[in-house]
Each structure stands twice: as C-alpha cells, then as structure tokens.
Amino acid sequence: MSSHPITEDDLHGFVDHLLDSARRGEVQPYLDAHPEIAARIATFSHQREALRAAAAPTFETCRWTLRTSVYRGRPEVTGAPSKRRF
C-alpha cells in the first residue's frame, strides 16, 4: 500500500477511470473502508453516466460534422489557409 493519502483528485480520477491500476487498487479498499465516501463517489459515477448519455447525441452530431468538414477540406477544420479576404 502506498504512503500517499487518498485525495479528492484520486476520487475523481477513480470515477472518470483515469487512475492507473496500482492507484485504483489503493482507492478501492479506501472506499470499502469509508462507506459514506463510497456513497458520494457512487453518486458521482451515476451523474457521469447520465451526463454522457445526455451528451451522446450532440457528440455524434459534432463528430459527423467534423468528419464531413474534413472530408470536404474546409480550411477552418483542416488548418489550411483560407483564400477568402474580408
């Protein structure tokens, strides 16, 4: 076990699946030993999933628009210099 205390950043990283396996293995026992914190983290996880589900249609639309724009070679997406003068 690490001598580093579990921080708020670790808890958010746990929710967002950003921790490496070693640190995740340290956070899980901490949550098992602190049910009140585990409940709060479970709420964060549910909120994360709800936000991802709500944003999914928008994300798919943006991804399609970007893919179409790159395919058409639009300068503002590809980074090519614009030939238009204002």
Rosetta constraint file for C-alpha pairs under 8 A:
AtomPair CA 1 CA 26 HARMONIC 6.56 0.50
AtomPair CA 2 CA 26 HARMONIC 7.30 0.50
AtomPair CA 6 CA 10 HARMONIC 6.04 0.50
AtomPair CA 6 CA 11 HARMONIC 7.42 0.50
AtomPair CA 6 CA 27 HARMONIC 6.66 0.50
AtomPair CA 6 CA 30 HARMONIC 7.67 0.50
AtomPair CA 7 CA 11 HARMONIC 6.50 0.50
AtomPair CA 8 CA 12 HARMONIC 6.29 0.50
AtomPair CA 9 CA 13 HARMONIC 5.96 0.50
AtomPair CA 10 CA 14 HARMONIC 6.01 0.50
AtomPair CA 10 CA 19 HARMONIC 7.31 0.50
AtomPair CA 10 CA 27 HARMONIC 7.32 0.50
AtomPair CA 11 CA 15 HARMONIC 6.41 0.50
AtomPair CA 11 CA 27 HARMONIC 7.36 0.50
AtomPair CA 11 CA 41 HARMONIC 7.09 0.50
AtomPair CA 12 CA 16 HARMONIC 6.17 0.50
AtomPair CA 12 CA 41 HARMONIC 7.92 0.50
AtomPair CA 13 CA 17 HARMONIC 5.82 0.50
AtomPair CA 13 CA 18 HARMONIC 4.82 0.50
AtomPair CA 13 CA 19 HARMONIC 5.50 0.50
AtomPair CA 14 CA 18 HARMONIC 6.28 0.50
AtomPair CA 14 CA 19 HARMONIC 5.91 0.50
AtomPair CA 14 CA 24 HARMONIC 6.52 0.50
AtomPair CA 14 CA 27 HARMONIC 7.46 0.50
AtomPair CA 15 CA 41 HARMONIC 6.87 0.50
AtomPair CA 15 CA 44 HARMONIC 6.85 0.50
AtomPair CA 15 CA 45 HARMONIC 5.58 0.50
AtomPair CA 15 CA 48 HARMONIC 7.94 0.50
AtomPair CA 16 CA 45 HARMONIC 7.85 0.50
AtomPair CA 16 CA 48 HARMONIC 7.91 0.50
AtomPair CA 19 CA 23 HARMONIC 5.96 0.50
AtomPair CA 19 CA 24 HARMONIC 5.61 0.50
AtomPair CA 20 CA 24 HARMONIC 6.06 0.50
AtomPair CA 21 CA 25 HARMONIC 5.97 0.50
AtomPair CA 22 CA 26 HARMONIC 6.59 0.50
AtomPair CA 23 CA 27 HARMONIC 6.29 0.50
AtomPair CA 24 CA 28 HARMONIC 6.19 0.50
AtomPair CA 25 CA 29 HARMONIC 7.11 0.50
AtomPair CA 26 CA 30 HARMONIC 6.68 0.50
AtomPair CA 27 CA 31 HARMONIC 6.25 0.50
AtomPair CA 28 CA 32 HARMONIC 6.21 0.50
AtomPair CA 29 CA 33 HARMONIC 6.19 0.50
AtomPair CA 30 CA 34 HARMONIC 6.22 0.50
AtomPair CA 31 CA 35 HARMONIC 6.28 0.50
AtomPair CA 31 CA 37 HARMONIC 6.41 0.50
AtomPair CA 31 CA 38 HARMONIC 4.96 0.50
AtomPair CA 32 CA 38 HARMONIC 7.00 0.50
AtomPair CA 34 CA 38 HARMONIC 6.23 0.50
AtomPair CA 35 CA 39 HARMONIC 6.05 0.50
AtomPair CA 36 CA 40 HARMONIC 6.50 0.50
AtomPair CA 37 CA 41 HARMONIC 6.18 0.50
AtomPair CA 38 CA 42 HARMONIC 6.06 0.50
AtomPair CA 39 CA 43 HARMONIC 6.32 0.50
AtomPair CA 40 CA 44 HARMONIC 6.43 0.50
AtomPair CA 41 CA 45 HARMONIC 6.22 0.50
AtomPair CA 42 CA 46 HARMONIC 6.29 0.50
AtomPair CA 43 CA 47 HARMONIC 6.19 0.50
AtomPair CA 44 CA 48 HARMONIC 6.05 0.50
AtomPair CA 45 CA 49 HARMONIC 6.28 0.50
AtomPair CA 46 CA 50 HARMONIC 6.16 0.50
AtomPair CA 47 CA 51 HARMONIC 6.10 0.50
AtomPair CA 48 CA 52 HARMONIC 6.17 0.50
AtomPair CA 49 CA 53 HARMONIC 6.11 0.50
AtomPair CA 50 CA 54 HARMONIC 6.11 0.50
AtomPair CA 51 CA 55 HARMONIC 6.03 0.50
AtomPair CA 52 CA 56 HARMONIC 5.91 0.50
AtomPair CA 53 CA 57 HARMONIC 7.98 0.50
AtomPair CA 55 CA 59 HARMONIC 6.06 0.50
AtomPair CA 56 CA 60 HARMONIC 6.13 0.50
AtomPair CA 57 CA 61 HARMONIC 6.27 0.50
AtomPair CA 58 CA 62 HARMONIC 6.19 0.50
AtomPair CA 59 CA 63 HARMONIC 6.02 0.50
AtomPair CA 60 CA 64 HARMONIC 6.11 0.50
AtomPair CA 61 CA 65 HARMONIC 6.15 0.50
AtomPair CA 62 CA 66 HARMONIC 6.06 0.50
AtomPair CA 63 CA 67 HARMONIC 6.06 0.50
AtomPair CA 64 CA 68 HARMONIC 6.04 0.50
AtomPair CA 65 CA 69 HARMONIC 6.01 0.50
AtomPair CA 66 CA 70 HARMONIC 6.11 0.50
AtomPair CA 66 CA 77 HARMONIC 7.30 0.50
AtomPair CA 67 CA 71 HARMONIC 6.15 0.50
AtomPair CA 68 CA 72 HARMONIC 6.25 0.50
AtomPair CA 69 CA 73 HARMONIC 6.18 0.50
AtomPair CA 69 CA 74 HARMONIC 5.55 0.50
AtomPair CA 69 CA 77 HARMONIC 6.60 0.50
AtomPair CA 70 CA 74 HARMONIC 6.11 0.50
AtomPair CA 70 CA 77 HARMONIC 6.19 0.50
AtomPair CA 70 CA 78 HARMONIC 5.98 0.50
AtomPair CA 73 CA 77 HARMONIC 7.60 0.50
AtomPair CA 73 CA 78 HARMONIC 6.38 0.50
AtomPair CA 74 CA 78 HARMONIC 6.21 0.50
AtomPair CA 74 CA 80 HARMONIC 7.83 0.50
AtomPair CA 75 CA 79 HARMONIC 5.36 0.50
AtomPair CA 75 CA 80 HARMONIC 4.62 0.50
AtomPair CA 75 CA 81 HARMONIC 6.07 0.50
AtomPair CA 75 CA 82 HARMONIC 5.75 0.50
AtomPair CA 76 CA 80 HARMONIC 7.10 0.50
AtomPair CA 76 CA 82 HARMONIC 7.57 0.50
